[in-house]
Amino acid sequence: MRIGVIGAGMIGATLGSIWIRSGHEVRFGTRHPERVKIRDGLSQTVAEAVSWAEVLLLAVPLGATPDVAATAGTALMGKIVLDATNPFAQREPEAAREIEAAGTGSGQWVAQQLPGAVVVKAFNTVYFQQLRNTTGTGPNAPGIPLASDNEAALNLAAQLVRDAGF
């Protein structure tokens, strides 16, 4: 599967590398692909990664989500987006206030920011080092909670969780 990882930080780089090892094609979409030290050809602009991918992992600071939407534009239509973001009031006070005022949680806020995309909350509850240090499934592998209102998207996300060894 072609997975576009939006963000090449701790979560994005970790999961992208794991999915590459499990046989998926991965491209990392960042604002500055020339600065990202990932294998040649894997770092692209956000717009390029979104257009290329079948499914996306959103692994940027939550407050950057509107910028991702603006950059990706209509290429997000119909794409499944695994949302690994979390609201941190200290870092993104405006987004955190909006989410708190809405009372619906960050997953729905992200879905509102990405019109036309199918959002699955995923990979936002386990620290990146735990993800990086897990070697295969079994009783010691962390569970990855998933949430969405779309059953097909949940099933695809669950498969990608298993493919990553969780």
CYANA upper distance limits for C-alpha pairs under 8 A (distance plus 0.5 A):
  1 MET  CA     24 HIS  CA      5.69
  1 MET  CA     25 GLU  CA      6.50
  1 MET  CA     54 GLU  CA      7.35
  1 MET  CA     55 VAL  CA      8.41
  2 ARG  CA     24 HIS  CA      6.80
  2 ARG  CA     25 GLU  CA      5.29
  2 ARG  CA     26 VAL  CA      6.33
  2 ARG  CA     27 ARG  CA      8.34
  2 ARG  CA     52 TRP  CA      7.91
  2 ARG  CA     53 ALA  CA      5.47
  2 ARG  CA     54 GLU  CA      5.76
  2 ARG  CA     55 VAL  CA      7.15
  3 ILE  CA     24 HIS  CA      7.62
  3 ILE  CA     25 GLU  CA      6.64
  3 ILE  CA     26 VAL  CA      5.33
  3 ILE  CA     27 ARG  CA      7.03
  3 ILE  CA     53 ALA  CA      5.67
  3 ILE  CA     54 GLU  CA      6.56
  3 ILE  CA     55 VAL  CA      5.61
  3 ILE  CA     56 LEU  CA      6.04
  3 ILE  CA     57 LEU  CA      7.81
  4 GLY  CA     26 VAL  CA      6.30
  4 GLY  CA     27 ARG  CA      5.53
  4 GLY  CA     28 PHE  CA      6.37
  4 GLY  CA     29 GLY  CA      7.21
  4 GLY  CA     49 ALA  CA      5.74
  4 GLY  CA     50 VAL  CA      6.56
  4 GLY  CA     52 TRP  CA      7.78
  4 GLY  CA     53 ALA  CA      5.45
  4 GLY  CA     54 GLU  CA      7.96
  4 GLY  CA     55 VAL  CA      6.79
  4 GLY  CA     56 LEU  CA      5.14
  4 GLY  CA     57 LEU  CA      6.79
  5 VAL  CA     12 GLY  CA      6.49
  5 VAL  CA     16 GLY  CA      7.06
  5 VAL  CA     26 VAL  CA      7.54
  5 VAL  CA     27 ARG  CA      6.65
  5 VAL  CA     28 PHE  CA      5.23
  5 VAL  CA     29 GLY  CA      6.44
  5 VAL  CA     49 ALA  CA      7.90
  5 VAL  CA     56 LEU  CA      6.20
  5 VAL  CA     57 LEU  CA      5.23
  5 VAL  CA     58 LEU  CA      6.89
  5 VAL  CA     59 ALA  CA      7.48
  6 ILE  CA     12 GLY  CA      7.52
  6 ILE  CA     28 PHE  CA      6.38
  6 ILE  CA     29 GLY  CA      5.16
  6 ILE  CA     30 THR  CA      6.68
  6 ILE  CA     46 VAL  CA      6.90
  6 ILE  CA     49 ALA  CA      8.00
  6 ILE  CA     50 VAL  CA      8.49
  6 ILE  CA     56 LEU  CA      7.53
  6 ILE  CA     57 LEU  CA      6.43
  6 ILE  CA     58 LEU  CA      5.56
  6 ILE  CA     59 ALA  CA      6.16
  6 ILE  CA     60 VAL  CA      7.17
  7 GLY  CA     12 GLY  CA      6.02
  7 GLY  CA     13 ALA  CA      8.12
  7 GLY  CA     28 PHE  CA      7.03
  7 GLY  CA     29 GLY  CA      6.49
  7 GLY  CA     30 THR  CA      5.91
  7 GLY  CA     58 LEU  CA      7.41
  7 GLY  CA     59 ALA  CA      5.57
  7 GLY  CA     60 VAL  CA      5.63
  8 ALA  CA     12 GLY  CA      5.26
  8 ALA  CA     13 ALA  CA      5.26
  8 ALA  CA     28 PHE  CA      6.73
  8 ALA  CA     29 GLY  CA      7.93
  8 ALA  CA     30 THR  CA      7.27
  8 ALA  CA     36 VAL  CA      7.81
  8 ALA  CA     59 ALA  CA      7.96
  9 GLY  CA     13 ALA  CA      6.02
  9 GLY  CA     14 THR  CA      8.45
  9 GLY  CA     59 ALA  CA      7.97
  9 GLY  CA     60 VAL  CA      8.12
 10 MET  CA     14 THR  CA      6.51
 10 MET  CA    128 PHE  CA      6.56
 11 ILE  CA     15 LEU  CA      6.57
 11 ILE  CA     59 ALA  CA      6.72
 11 ILE  CA     84 ALA  CA      8.41
 11 ILE  CA    128 PHE  CA      5.86
 12 GLY  CA     16 GLY  CA      6.31
 12 GLY  CA     28 PHE  CA      8.46
 12 GLY  CA     57 LEU  CA      7.88
 12 GLY  CA     58 LEU  CA      8.32
 12 GLY  CA     59 ALA  CA      5.79
 12 GLY  CA     60 VAL  CA      8.46
 13 ALA  CA     17 SER  CA      6.52
 14 THR  CA     18 ILE  CA      6.83
 14 THR  CA    128 PHE  CA      7.32
 14 THR  CA    131 LEU  CA      7.74
 14 THR  CA    132 ARG  CA      6.51
 15 LEU  CA     19 TRP  CA      6.59
 15 LEU  CA    131 LEU  CA      8.13
 15 LEU  CA    132 ARG  CA      8.35
 15 LEU  CA    164 ALA  CA      7.85
 16 GLY  CA     20 ILE  CA      6.68
 16 GLY  CA     26 VAL  CA      6.77
 16 GLY  CA     27 ARG  CA      8.43
 16 GLY  CA     28 PHE  CA      8.22
 17 SER  CA     21 ARG  CA      6.84
 18 ILE  CA     22 SER  CA      6.85
 18 ILE  CA    132 ARG  CA      8.47
 18 ILE  CA    164 ALA  CA      6.34
 19 TRP  CA     23 GLY  CA      6.92
 19 TRP  CA     24 HIS  CA      5.94
 19 TRP  CA     25 GLU  CA      8.12
 19 TRP  CA     26 VAL  CA      7.78
 19 TRP  CA    163 ASP  CA      7.50
 19 TRP  CA    164 ALA  CA      6.37
 20 ILE  CA     24 HIS  CA      5.54
 20 ILE  CA     25 GLU  CA      6.55
 20 ILE  CA     26 VAL  CA      6.76
 22 SER  CA    163 ASP  CA      6.79
 22 SER  CA    164 ALA  CA      7.33
 26 VAL  CA     42 LEU  CA      7.39
 27 ARG  CA     41 GLY  CA      8.45
 27 ARG  CA     42 LEU  CA      5.17
 27 ARG  CA     43 SER  CA      6.42
 27 ARG  CA     44 GLN  CA      7.31
 27 ARG  CA     49 ALA  CA      6.46
 27 ARG  CA     53 ALA  CA      8.30
 28 PHE  CA     42 LEU  CA      6.37
 28 PHE  CA     43 SER  CA      5.25
 28 PHE  CA     44 GLN  CA      6.41
 28 PHE  CA     45 THR  CA      8.32
 28 PHE  CA     46 VAL  CA      8.21
 28 PHE  CA     49 ALA  CA      6.93
 29 GLY  CA     33 PRO  CA      7.61
 29 GLY  CA     43 SER  CA      6.57
 29 GLY  CA     44 GLN  CA      5.41
 29 GLY  CA     45 THR  CA      5.33
 29 GLY  CA     46 VAL  CA      4.52
 29 GLY  CA     47 ALA  CA      7.78
 29 GLY  CA     48 GLU  CA      7.56
 29 GLY  CA     49 ALA  CA      5.53
 29 GLY  CA     50 VAL  CA      7.93
 30 THR  CA     36 VAL  CA      8.47
 30 THR  CA     43 SER  CA      7.68
 30 THR  CA     44 GLN  CA      6.88
 30 THR  CA     45 THR  CA      5.73
 30 THR  CA     46 VAL  CA      5.70
 31 ARG  CA     45 THR  CA      6.45
 31 ARG  CA     46 VAL  CA      6.92
 32 HIS  CA     36 VAL  CA      7.50
 32 HIS  CA     45 THR  CA      7.51
 33 PRO  CA     43 SER  CA      5.69
 33 PRO  CA     44 GLN  CA      5.75
 33 PRO  CA     45 THR  CA      6.46
 34 GLU  CA     43 SER  CA      8.08
 36 VAL  CA     43 SER  CA      7.25
 38 ILE  CA     42 LEU  CA      7.03
 38 ILE  CA     43 SER  CA      7.08
 39 ARG  CA     43 SER  CA      8.15
 44 GLN  CA     48 GLU  CA      6.52
 44 GLN  CA     49 ALA  CA      6.55
 45 THR  CA     49 ALA  CA      6.78
 46 VAL  CA     50 VAL  CA      6.62
 46 VAL  CA     68 VAL  CA      7.61
 46 VAL  CA     71 THR  CA      7.36
 46 VAL  CA     72 ALA  CA      7.14
 47 ALA  CA     51 SER  CA      6.65
 47 ALA  CA     71 THR  CA      6.40
 47 ALA  CA     72 ALA  CA      5.23
 47 ALA  CA     73 GLY  CA      8.48
 47 ALA  CA     75 ALA  CA      8.25
 48 GLU  CA     52 TRP  CA      6.62
 49 ALA  CA     53 ALA  CA      6.48
 50 VAL  CA     56 LEU  CA      7.54
 50 VAL  CA     72 ALA  CA      6.86
 50 VAL  CA     75 ALA  CA      6.82
 50 VAL  CA     76 LEU  CA      7.25
 51 SER  CA     72 ALA  CA      8.24
 51 SER  CA     75 ALA  CA      5.97
 51 SER  CA     76 LEU  CA      8.20
 54 GLU  CA     79 LYS  CA      7.12
 54 GLU  CA     80 ILE  CA      8.07
 55 VAL  CA     79 LYS  CA      6.38
 55 VAL  CA     80 ILE  CA      5.57
 55 VAL  CA     81 VAL  CA      6.59
 55 VAL  CA     82 LEU  CA      8.29
 56 LEU  CA     79 LYS  CA      7.73
 56 LEU  CA     80 ILE  CA      6.71
 56 LEU  CA     81 VAL  CA      5.17
 56 LEU  CA     82 LEU  CA      6.52
 57 LEU  CA     81 VAL  CA      6.16
 57 LEU  CA     82 LEU  CA      5.12
 57 LEU  CA     83 ASP  CA      6.67
 57 LEU  CA     84 ALA  CA      7.57
 58 LEU  CA     81 VAL  CA      7.03
 58 LEU  CA     82 LEU  CA      6.44
 58 LEU  CA     83 ASP  CA      5.48
 58 LEU  CA     84 ALA  CA      6.30
 58 LEU  CA     85 THR  CA      7.43
 59 ALA  CA     83 ASP  CA      7.47
 59 ALA  CA     84 ALA  CA      5.88
 59 ALA  CA     85 THR  CA      6.58
 60 VAL  CA     64 ALA  CA      6.93
 60 VAL  CA     65 THR  CA      7.84
 60 VAL  CA     84 ALA  CA      8.40
 60 VAL  CA     85 THR  CA      7.07
 61 PRO  CA     65 THR  CA      7.88
 61 PRO  CA     85 THR  CA      6.81
 61 PRO  CA     86 ASN  CA      8.04
 62 LEU  CA     85 THR  CA      5.76
 62 LEU  CA     86 ASN  CA      6.55
 62 LEU  CA     87 PRO  CA      6.57
 62 LEU  CA     92 GLU  CA      7.88
 62 LEU  CA     95 ALA  CA      7.86
 63 GLY  CA     92 GLU  CA      6.24
 63 GLY  CA     94 GLU  CA      8.42
 63 GLY  CA     95 ALA  CA      6.32
 64 ALA  CA     68 VAL  CA      6.86
 65 THR  CA     69 ALA  CA      6.76
 65 THR  CA    110 VAL  CA      7.41
 65 THR  CA    113 GLN  CA      7.24
 65 THR  CA    114 LEU  CA      8.36
 66 PRO  CA     70 ALA  CA      6.70
 66 PRO  CA    113 GLN  CA      6.23
 66 PRO  CA    114 LEU  CA      8.08
 67 ASP  CA     71 THR  CA      6.56
 68 VAL  CA     72 ALA  CA      6.45
 69 ALA  CA     73 GLY  CA      6.27
 69 ALA  CA     76 LEU  CA      8.17
 69 ALA  CA    113 GLN  CA      7.11
 69 ALA  CA    114 LEU  CA      6.09
 72 ALA  CA     76 LEU  CA      6.79
 74 THR  CA    116 GLY  CA      8.48
 75 ALA  CA     79 LYS  CA      8.43
 76 LEU  CA    114 LEU  CA      7.69
 76 LEU  CA    115 PRO  CA      8.21
 76 LEU  CA    116 GLY  CA      6.88
 76 LEU  CA    117 ALA  CA      5.99
 77 MET  CA    115 PRO  CA      7.77
 77 MET  CA    116 GLY  CA      4.88
 77 MET  CA    117 ALA  CA      5.71
 78 GLY  CA    116 GLY  CA      6.14
 78 GLY  CA    117 ALA  CA      5.51
 78 GLY  CA    118 VAL  CA      6.87
 79 LYS  CA    116 GLY  CA      8.12
 79 LYS  CA    117 ALA  CA      5.53
 79 LYS  CA    118 VAL  CA      6.52
 80 ILE  CA    117 ALA  CA      6.47
 80 ILE  CA    118 VAL  CA      5.18
 80 ILE  CA    119 VAL  CA      6.40
 80 ILE  CA    120 VAL  CA      7.79
 80 ILE  CA    153 ALA  CA      6.84
 81 VAL  CA    117 ALA  CA      7.12
 81 VAL  CA    118 VAL  CA      6.48
 81 VAL  CA    119 VAL  CA      5.33
 81 VAL  CA    120 VAL  CA      6.61
 82 LEU  CA    119 VAL  CA      6.55
 82 LEU  CA    120 VAL  CA      5.39
 82 LEU  CA    121 LYS  CA      6.30
 82 LEU  CA    122 ALA  CA      6.08
 82 LEU  CA    123 PHE  CA      8.28
 82 LEU  CA    157 ALA  CA      7.66
 83 ASP  CA    107 GLY  CA      7.60
 83 ASP  CA    110 VAL  CA      8.17
 83 ASP  CA    119 VAL  CA      7.04
 83 ASP  CA    120 VAL  CA      6.37
 83 ASP  CA    121 LYS  CA      5.19
 83 ASP  CA    122 ALA  CA      6.05
 83 ASP  CA    123 PHE  CA      7.83
 83 ASP  CA    124 ASN  CA      7.85
 84 ALA  CA    121 LYS  CA      6.87
 84 ALA  CA    122 ALA  CA      5.89
 84 ALA  CA    123 PHE  CA      5.47
 84 ALA  CA    124 ASN  CA      4.80
 85 THR  CA    106 SER  CA      8.39
 85 THR  CA    124 ASN  CA      6.39
 86 ASN  CA    106 SER  CA      7.32
 86 ASN  CA    124 ASN  CA      7.02
 87 PRO  CA     92 GLU  CA      7.58
 87 PRO  CA     95 ALA  CA      7.66
 87 PRO  CA     96 ALA  CA      5.92
 87 PRO  CA    106 SER  CA      7.24
 88 PHE  CA     92 GLU  CA      6.33
 88 PHE  CA     93 PRO  CA      7.69
 88 PHE  CA     96 ALA  CA      6.98
 89 ALA  CA     93 PRO  CA      4.89
 89 ALA  CA     94 GLU  CA      8.22
 89 ALA  CA     95 ALA  CA      8.27
 89 ALA  CA     96 ALA  CA      5.75
 89 ALA  CA     97 ARG  CA      8.01
 92 GLU  CA     96 ALA  CA      6.68
 93 PRO  CA     97 ARG  CA      6.50
 94 GLU  CA     98 GLU  CA      6.76
 95 ALA  CA     99 ILE  CA      6.69
 96 ALA  CA    100 GLU  CA      6.60
 97 ARG  CA    101 ALA  CA      6.48
 98 GLU  CA    102 ALA  CA      6.65
 99 ILE  CA    103 GLY  CA      6.75
 99 ILE  CA    104 THR  CA      7.33
 99 ILE  CA    105 GLY  CA      6.43
 99 ILE  CA    106 SER  CA      6.44
 99 ILE  CA    109 TRP  CA      6.81
100 GLU  CA    104 THR  CA      8.08
100 GLU  CA    105 GLY  CA      7.72
104 THR  CA    108 GLN  CA      6.76
104 THR  CA    109 TRP  CA      7.97
105 GLY  CA    109 TRP  CA      7.13
106 SER  CA    110 VAL  CA      6.56
107 GLY  CA    111 ALA  CA      6.73
107 GLY  CA    119 VAL  CA      7.80
107 GLY  CA    120 VAL  CA      7.98
107 GLY  CA    121 LYS  CA      6.35
108 GLN  CA    112 GLN  CA      6.71
109 TRP  CA    113 GLN  CA      6.89
110 VAL  CA    114 LEU  CA      6.78
110 VAL  CA    119 VAL  CA      8.13
111 ALA  CA    115 PRO  CA      6.95
111 ALA  CA    117 ALA  CA      7.53
111 ALA  CA    118 VAL  CA      7.73
111 ALA  CA    119 VAL  CA      6.27
118 VAL  CA    150 ASN  CA      7.86
118 VAL  CA    153 ALA  CA      7.56
119 VAL  CA    148 SER  CA      6.94
119 VAL  CA    153 ALA  CA      8.28
120 VAL  CA    146 LEU  CA      7.05
120 VAL  CA    147 ALA  CA      6.03
120 VAL  CA    148 SER  CA      5.28
120 VAL  CA    153 ALA  CA      7.33
120 VAL  CA    154 LEU  CA      7.12
120 VAL  CA    157 ALA  CA      7.79
121 LYS  CA    145 PRO  CA      8.37
121 LYS  CA    146 LEU  CA      6.00
121 LYS  CA    147 ALA  CA      5.54
121 LYS  CA    148 SER  CA      7.02
122 ALA  CA    144 ILE  CA      7.24
122 ALA  CA    145 PRO  CA      6.74
122 ALA  CA    146 LEU  CA      5.54
122 ALA  CA    147 ALA  CA      7.54
122 ALA  CA    157 ALA  CA      8.18
123 PHE  CA    144 ILE  CA      6.64
123 PHE  CA    145 PRO  CA      7.88
123 PHE  CA    146 LEU  CA      8.45
125 THR  CA    144 ILE  CA      7.76
125 THR  CA    145 PRO  CA      7.98
126 VAL  CA    130 GLN  CA      7.13
126 VAL  CA    131 LEU  CA      7.39
126 VAL  CA    142 PRO  CA      8.14
126 VAL  CA    144 ILE  CA      7.90
127 TYR  CA    131 LEU  CA      7.11
128 PHE  CA    132 ARG  CA      6.57
129 GLN  CA    133 ASN  CA      6.45
130 GLN  CA    134 THR  CA      6.66
130 GLN  CA    142 PRO  CA      8.45
131 LEU  CA    142 PRO  CA      8.38
134 THR  CA    140 ASN  CA      8.41
134 THR  CA    141 ALA  CA      6.59
134 THR  CA    142 PRO  CA      8.39
134 THR  CA    165 GLY  CA      7.95
134 THR  CA    166 PHE  CA      8.50
135 THR  CA    141 ALA  CA      8.02
135 THR  CA    165 GLY  CA      7.33
136 GLY  CA    141 ALA  CA      7.27
136 GLY  CA    164 ALA  CA      8.31
136 GLY  CA    165 GLY  CA      4.97
136 GLY  CA    166 PHE  CA      7.31
137 THR  CA    141 ALA  CA      5.81
137 THR  CA    162 ARG  CA      8.14
137 THR  CA    165 GLY  CA      5.39
137 THR  CA    166 PHE  CA      5.81
138 GLY  CA    166 PHE  CA      8.40
141 ALA  CA    165 GLY  CA      7.79
141 ALA  CA    166 PHE  CA      5.94
142 PRO  CA    166 PHE  CA      6.40
143 GLY  CA    166 PHE  CA      6.54
144 ILE  CA    161 VAL  CA      7.54
144 ILE  CA    166 PHE  CA      7.37
146 LEU  CA    154 LEU  CA      7.49
146 LEU  CA    157 ALA  CA      8.10
146 LEU  CA    158 ALA  CA      8.11
147 ALA  CA    154 LEU  CA      7.67
148 SER  CA    153 ALA  CA      7.92
148 SER  CA    154 LEU  CA      6.83
150 ASN  CA    154 LEU  CA      6.75
151 GLU  CA    155 ASN  CA      6.68
152 ALA  CA    156 LEU  CA      6.81
153 ALA  CA    157 ALA  CA      6.60
154 LEU  CA    158 ALA  CA      6.53
155 ASN  CA    159 GLN  CA      6.80
156 LEU  CA    160 LEU  CA      6.87
157 ALA  CA    161 VAL  CA      6.66
158 ALA  CA    162 ARG  CA      6.77
159 GLN  CA    163 ASP  CA      6.53
160 LEU  CA    164 ALA  CA      6.63
161 VAL  CA    165 GLY  CA      7.11
161 VAL  CA    166 PHE  CA      6.01
162 ARG  CA    166 PHE  CA      5.61
